[in-house]
């Protein structure tokens, strides 16, 4: 993921871009990454810093699943604070991140189907208890998963 490459200038209004992004995300059909969800920390400011995802409580060892079809672009534990992490690249320049896993069962370069198991919930990295940290990004920018994953949206919006 190359952050330094310039993005082409857009001639459309910001509201139009947001509408297009929402439409694309709904076309992809993101689903929740866990069968049962209990949100312990929502997207947005937390302790004076941005929290760029949603934290879901789950018992250690609970399997977590791909929110959409994609390709594994990272599977490892070298991202500071995230512990064992999987990042998937999806259509439309979307990506999802799944962090603090106890164990990962996918490899970089692997093609993944929506709903396929990626690993097991844990408390690796900067985690105080077992949970899944889930991020959704569009063109590398963090976006609130609650607006794109219907089950999450219905839970707390």
N, C-alpha and C positions, 0 to 999 in steps of 0.2 A: 504494500500500500504506500504509494508515493505521495507524501503530503506537500512536497515542494512544487509539484507540477501545477502551473496555473490553470484555472478553470476558464472556459470561454465566457466572455461577457454575455449576459442575458439581456434581452430586450423586453422581456415580459415583466409585469408587475410582481412584487413579492406575494400578494394575495393569490395571483394566478399560479405562481410556483408552488405555494403551499397546497392549493387545490389539486394540482397535478401530482404532487408527491403523495397526497392522501389517496388519490385514485390509483396510482401505481401500487401503493402498499396494499390496498384492498384487492387489487388484481392478483397479487402474489398470494394473498390469503394466509398471513402469518397466524400461527396458533400458539397457545401457551406452551412453555417449555417443561412444565410439570403437570402431572395428572390432577393433583390437588394443589391449590394455591392458597397461601396465607402470606400476605404482604407484610414485611417487617420494616421496610424503608422504601418510600416512593421516590420517583424521579424528582430532582430539583435540589435547591440549597439544603445542605445539612451541615451543621456545626461550622457555618461560615464558609463552606467550600461547596462546589457543585457535586452533586451525586448524579452521575451520568447514566444511571440505570435503575432497575428495580430489584430489591432483595426479597427473595421468597424463602420463608422458613420451610425446612423439610428435614426429616431425620437423616442422619449420616447414612450413606449407602443407597439412598433413593435414586433411581435412574432419572436422568433428565434427557429431553428430546429436542431435535431440531425444530425450530419454529417454521422453517420453510426449506424447500429444496435448495441445495447450494454445494459449494466446494470448500473443504477444510483448507484455510490458508494459514492457520496457526494451531498447533496443539503442543502445549508444553507449559513450563513454569518459569519462564524468564521475563515476564512482564511484572515489574515491581509492584508488589502488594496484592496481586491478583491470584497468586498460587497457581494451581493447575488450571489451565484456561484453554478453551476452544474458541476459535473465531471462524465463522462461516461467511463466505461471500455469496450473495444472492443476486438475482436479476435486478435490473434497475439501479445498480450502484448501492444496494443495501448491504449491510453486514450485521451479524448478530454476534455477541460475545457472551460466553457462559463461563463464570469464574468461581474459584474456591473449591473445585472438584476434589474429591477423595481419590478418584481414578478416572483416567480418560480411556476410551475404547476406540478412538478414531485416530487417523494419521494425516499429516499434511498431504494435500493432493487428492484425497479421497472424495468421491462424489457421494453426497448425502441426500436422502429423501426426507421430505417433511414427515416428522413423527419418528424418525430413526433415533435410537438411543445413541448418545454421544459420550456419556460418562455417568459418574455417580456423585451425588451431593457430598460435600465435605466441608472442612474448615481450614483449608490451606491458605497461605498468604496472610494478609492482614484481616483475619476473620476472628470474631470472638465466640462464635457458635456455628454449627453446621447450617449452611444456607446456600442458595444459588443466587449469584449476582448476574443479572441478565441485562444486556445493553442492546439497543437497536440504533444503528447509524445509517444515515443517508449521505453519500459523498463524504464520508469520514466525520460528519457532524452528528453529535449525539442528539437523538430525538426521543421524546417521551413515548415509551412503548404503549402506554395507556391509550394513545390515540390510534394505534395501528393493530393492536392485538385485542379483538373484541372481548374476550373473557376478562382480560385485565381491565379494560375500560369499564365494563359493567360492574366490576367489583368496587371501585373507589372513585369513579367520576360521576 
